[in-house]
Amino acid sequence: MYPHACNAKGDKDVNDLIKAMKDVDGQINISTQVRKIYKNATRTMITKMTNHDNDGISIHSAWELISRSLRNPTPSRSGEYPNLVKIDRKKLAGFIGFVRGRLKITLPEPWEKVCGKLKYSSKSRLSTSARLNNGKDIYHITEVGMSAPQGLQCKRANKTVIISTGKDKMKIPRRIIKQEGGIFAIHNQSVTAKFTKKKLFVAFHPDQCSYYRMYCLRRKHKKILWNSTIFSNPHCTNGAGGHYVHIVVDRDRVLVFGITYNGIYIEAFSENDGKPLWRFSTGYYPEWPQHDK
């Protein structure tokens, strides 16, 4: 069980954050609660919260320990933007190991590599790169014009698309295409998908880090079982880093790993009904409070 590191008010703030993470429309509330919890919490309190029963609280707390080591970068020569500063690689490796152990999964390789090389210009605005392995992009352009992870293909099929990877393929119901704005609208987006034996999890997401939907479909009858909203990363701007998404299905959980131009995120959902379980993003954090405690 979670060792109570806070007073009664602190425990209430933690519970409010858990509630916000499970809310289908609570991105602003998450940011507010993160600020409440960590603004005045001591390092000892935060270290204890890394053992919280809720994975989201645990991972948020592990990141906060890194966040507290960041100091305001010096301005660039032009004075317009601060210089990018590398985050300590040993600390990032420790955080990656913590997330891997906490979730008990093999993390998506691109997400892990990008996380291990993060830089920052402020506490909630990191700098990532979606180009790895000697310049090879995480995503490629499919024949219908959509970007997709390497190995995932998309083909036009009347007013919808067929998504495939290896021997797995499925035509996306037109209802989803219509909900996403139509066949021409999705051509300007990116797509990611995860096939299991009986289901397909698919998400059409923009290059910038705004809200988007993930759909769960039954492969046999092409039936939509549920759809859920991914909050992505707040405090984000467009940039060359783009937006990378990877879906992992593990032990009745659907985990969505994201890389945006300004940060990283993980969001977890129930495989059965799509209800949010918890959310983590490096964009939820306050700017430069004093951390002398």
N, C-alpha and C positions, 0 to 999 in steps of 0.2 A: 504494500500500500504506500501511497504518497506520504512521506514524512512532512508534517505541517510545519512549513518554514515561515509562514506569515501569521499575522494576527487575524482576528475574525474578519476585519475589513479586507485584508489581503486575500483570504480564502474566498470571500464573496467575489472579488475581482477575478480570481482564477476561474471560478464557476461561471461568471458572466462571459469570460473569453471562450470557454468550452461551448456555452450556449450559442455565442455569435458564430463560432466555427461551424456549427451544425445548422445554422440558419441558411436558407436558400437565397437570402437577399441581404447578407450581413457584412459585406466587405468593409464598409465604413465603421461598423461596430467593432470588427476585429481590430482595426488600427487603433481605435479609441481604447479598447481594453488592453492591448499590448502596451500602450503608453502608460496606462494606469498601473499595471503590474510592475513594469521594469523601471519606471522613472525613479522611484525611491528605494527599490529593493537592494539589499546588500549582496555582495558576491556570494556570501555563505548561503543566503536564501535561494539565490538563483541556482547554485550548485545542487542544492537539495531538490529543487524543482525539476532537475534533469531526470529524477527518478519517478516523476509523476506517472500515474496509471494511464493518462491520456497521452498518446504518442505526439499529438500536436503541441501540448504544453512542454513535453520533454524536449522536443527538437527546437522549439522556440527558445527554450532556456539555454540549450547548448549553443545556439547561434548568438544569443545575447552575451555569453561569456567572450566570444570572439569580438562582437560588436563593441564591447567596452574597451577593447584594446586599441580601437581605431581613434586616431586624432585628426583634427581638422587639417586637411592638406593645405600647403602653401599655394597662393595664387600663381597662375601661369604668368609668363612674361607680359602677355597682353592684359592680364588682370581680369579677363572676361570669364574664364573658367579655371577652377582649381586643377592643379596637376593630378594625374592619376597616380595612386600609390599602391604598390603590391601589398596584399595581405600576407602575413607570415605563413609560409607554405606548411610548416609543421602544425600550426594551429588548424589550417584548412584540412590537412590530412587527418588530424584527430577528429574533426567534425564529421568528415566523410565516414570514418570508421565507426563513429558513434551512431550515425544514421543507419548505416549498414547493419550494425548489431541490433539496434533498436527495432528495425523493421524486419529483421531476419530474412533479408533477400539479397540477391546480387543487384547492385544498383546499375541503371543504364550506363553503359560505358561513356557516351558523350557527356551526360550530365555530370558524372564523376570527374571527368577530365576538366570540364569547364569550371566546376566548383573548386578544383584544386589549383586553379590559376587566376582566381578572382582578384580584381583591383577595385579601388573605390575612389570616388570623388566626394562622397558624403556618406553618412551612415545608412541611408535608405536608397542610395543610388550607386550601384556597383557598375563595373564594366566587365562584360563577358565577350567571348568570341565564339561564334558558331562555325568557325573554320578550324578543323583539327587535322591531324595526320598529314602533315606537310601540305596544308592548304586544301585538302579535300573537304568539301562541304558536308555537313550533317544531312542536309536535304538535297534533293535533286529536282529538276523540272520534269514532270511527267508529260506524256504526249497530249494531254488535254490542257496543259498550261499550268496546272496546279503544282505547287511544291509539295513534296512528300519525303519521308525518311528514305535513305538508301535501302533498296530492296522492296519497297512498296510501290506498286504500279497502279495507275488509274487510266481507264479507257472510257471513251464516250459511248453511251448506249441510249439512243433516242434522247429523251429529256432527263436522263439520269446518268450515273457513272457506274462502272464495275471496278471494284477495288480488289487487288490480288497481291499475294506474296507467296512465293513458292507454289505449292499445289492448292493453296486455299484461295478462294475467290467468292465474291458475292456482289450482286447488283443491289445498289442502295435504293430503297423505296422512294418513289417520287414525292411522297409526303414530306420526307426529310429535306429533299432538294428544294421543295417549295418553301418550307419553313426557314431554310437558310438563304432565301432570296432569289431562288431560281438558278438554272443551269449556268447562266452567264455570270451571275454573282459569285458562285463558288469557284469559278475559274480564276478569280483574282485572290483566292484564299489558299491556305495550305491545308493538308489533310494528314491525319495520322490514324492508325488503326491497330487493333490487336485481335487476332483470331484465337478462339479456344475451340474445343471439340463441338460445342453446341451453340456458342454465341459469337457475335462480333461486336466489339466496342470501337466506335469510330467518332472522331471529332474533326470538324471543319473550323479552323481557327485563323484569325487575321495575322498578318506579319507583325503588327504592333500588339501590345499586350492588353487588350480589352477583354471583356467577358466573352465567353463562347460556350457552346453546348457540346456535351458528350452524349452519344446515343448508345444504348444497349439493344441489340437485335437478336432474335432467335434465328439461327441460320436456316433451319429446315423450312419454316413457313414465312421467313422474311418479316416477322412480326416485331414491331417496336415494343420492347418491354418497359423501357423507361428512358428519360433523358434528364440530365443534371447540368447545372451551370458551373463552369469553372471560373473562379474569380481572377486567376492569373496574377500578375504582379502590379500592384498600384505604384504610383509615382514613376511612371514609365514614359519614355519618349521614343519616337521612331529612330532607328539607326541601322547601321550596316550589320549589326549582330543578328537582326531578325528575331524570330520566335520559333523555338524548337520544343516539341512536345513528344513525350514517350509514355505509353500506357503499359502498366504492369498489372496482371491479375494474379493474386496470391491469397489463399486461405480466406475466401469469401470477401476479400477486399479488392477494390479497383484503385490503384495508385496512379496518379497523373504527375509526372515529373516534367517541369518546364524550365526553359532557359529563355530569358528575354534580354533585350539590349542592356537593361539596367538591373538585372538581378536573376535570382533563381526561385523556384517555388515547388512545393509538393502538396497535392490535395488528395484526400482519401474518401472513398465512397463505399457503401454497401453494395456488393455484387448483386444481391437479391432484389433490392428495390431502388438503388441509386441514391439513397439518403446520404447527405454529407456526414462524415465521421470526424474529420478534423482538417485544418488547412495550415500550411506554413508558407511564408514568403519573406524574403529579405527586405521587401518594400514596406513592411508594417512598422518600421522602427523610427523612433523620434530622432531629431537632429541635435547632436552635440550637447547633451546635458553633462553636468559635471559628475564624473564617476570616481570619487575619491574614497568611497566607502569600502 
